[in-house]
Amino acid sequence: MTEMWEVEEDHAAALWMKFQDPEGYYRAIVKWDGCTEFYHSWEATWPLDDDVDYDHFHICKIDDLIARLQTLKEIAMKHFGDAWHGD
């Protein structure tokens, strides 16, 4: 699983670390308190130009978010069947 992320910056590791995926479309800042800043670019790789849009989430209960997304996926798969391509 660690091959999905590379350490981009390590600021006194006790406070926070910045990660980027090898392809450059995802970034995350993981803080000591369990909160994460999660970024995803659909158009370009990091570093981004000022005019490039990206998604950003501030997540402090990551396990809760993962459980909610997994449940949402299960409901969508049951409802849409093979027509759903969310994987």
N, C-alpha and C positions, 0 to 999 in steps of 0.2 A: 504494500500500500504506500510506502514511503516514496516509491518512484513516481507517484502522482504529484509530489511536491519537492521543490528544492529550496533550501534556505537562501534567501536573498540578502537579508540583514539580520544580525543578531545583536540587539542592543542590551547589553548587560544581562542576557538570557534570563535573569531573574524578573525582568519587567515585561518584555515583549519580544516577539520574533516576527519577521516578515518572510512570507513564503510566496513562491510563484510556481505555477505548473511548468513543465518543460516546454510546452507549446507556446506559452505566453499569454493565454486567454483568461487565466484566473490568477488572482492575488488574494492573499489573506494576511492580516495582522492578528496574531494570537497573543492575548495579554494574560498576565499572571492571574487575573481575577476570574478567568474563564470566559470572558467576552471576546468576541471575534469580529473583526471588520472583514467582510467577504466581498470581493469585487469580481465581476465577470464582464468581459468585453465580447460582444458578438461580431464586431467588425474588424478589429485589428489587435495586434499583440502589444503588450506593454513594452516600453513606455508609450502612452497614448498622446496624440495631438489634442489640443484643446477642444476641437470640434467633434471628437469621437464620443458617442454615447456609451455608457456602461451601466450595469446594474450594481447596486450596493446594498448590502444588508448589514445591520448591526445586530449581532446575535449574542445573547448572554446565556440562553438555555439551549445549547446546541442539541442535546439529546432529545429534548421536547420537540424541537423543529424537525429533526430527523424522523421521529416517530409520526408526527403529523404528516410529513411528506410521504412516508411509506404507506400510511393509511389512505391518503388521497390517491396514491398510485394504485393500490389494491381496488379501491372503489371504481376508479376509471377503467381499470382492466376488466372488472366484472361487468360494468355497464356497456363499454364499447367493444369488448372482445378483441378479436384479431385486427379490427379496424384501428385500434389505438396503437400509436407508435411512440410512446413516451419513454422507451428504454434508451 
